[in-house]
C-alpha cells in the first residue's frame, strides 16, 4: 500500500467521535470504527485494517440514521498499528453531524 498523505482540505472539519460502519461492496469487507472529525463532505476515521485508496464504500452511523456513499481518499498507517482513513462523502444524509 502506498503511503499517501492527506490532501489539503477546502472546508473545516469539527472534532466528532461517531461510531460508524464502513462497508465495501467491491470486496464484501466491513468494519465498525469511529470518526475523528467530520464535515459536510468528509470524515476522518480510524480503522484496524488498511483500506485501499480510490475505493468506494458505504458509511453509516451505528446506531442512527446517518448514511453516505463515500470515496476513500487516503489510508495512512499510524504508530499503534491502526490506520487513518480519509473519506470524501458523496451523498451524506441531511443531518450529517457537522451541521446538527
N, C-alpha and C positions, 0 to 999 in steps of 0.2 A: 504494500500500500504506500502510495506517495505521501510524503509529509507536507500536506497542503495547509497553509496558514490562512486564518480568517481574512476575507476581503474587507475593504473599508465599507462601513455601513452608511446608508444615506438617511437613516432615521434613528432616533434614540430608542434604546430598549430599557425597560424597567425591570429591576430585580423581582422575580416572581417564581416561587417554588410551587410547581403544579405537577401532580402525578399524572403521567401520560403513558399511553401505549403506542409504540411505533410498530407499524406493520408493513412489510414489503410484499406486494402482490407478485413481483418478479420471482422471488425465491422462497415464498411462504415463511419468512422469518418474522418473529415478533419479539418485543422486549418491553417490559414495564420499567419505566425510568422516571426521572423528574427534570423539569426545566430549571435553568439557572436564571435566565432572563427572557423577556418576551417583548414583542412589539406587534403592531397590527399585521406586519408582513413577515415576521421572522421569530425564531426562537433558538436558544442555545440549550442543548440537553446533554446530560452525562449518561454514558452507556457503559456496560460491562464488556461488550464485544465491539469490534470495529464494524462500521457500516461503510459501504462504498460511496464515495462522492459521485455525483451525477445520477444517483438512483432516485426514483420517485417512490414515496412512501405515503401511508396514511398516518395521521397523528390524531389521537382523541384523548380527552381527559378521562380519568378514572377516579371516582365516578363523575358523572356530569354529562353535559350536552355540548361540549366544545369539540369541534371537529374541523379538520382541514386536510386536503391533499397537500403534500409538501415535497420539496426537492432538496436533497442533501447537497449542500454547498461545499462543506469540508468535513473531514474527520481527523482530529488531531490527538495523538496519544498523549496521555498525562503520566506524570511520575508514579502515581499509585496504581498503574496498570488499568486504568479506566480510559475512556475516550470522551472528548468534547466534540459534539456534532452540531454543526450549524445548519439550520433548516430555513429555507425560504418557503413561507406559507403561500400556497397558490389560491386557495378559496376558503379562508377562515370563516367560521360562523360569526354572525353579527356581534355576539357578546364575548369575543376573544378577550382574555384577561387584561391586556394592555389598556383597554378602554372601558373596563367595567366600573 
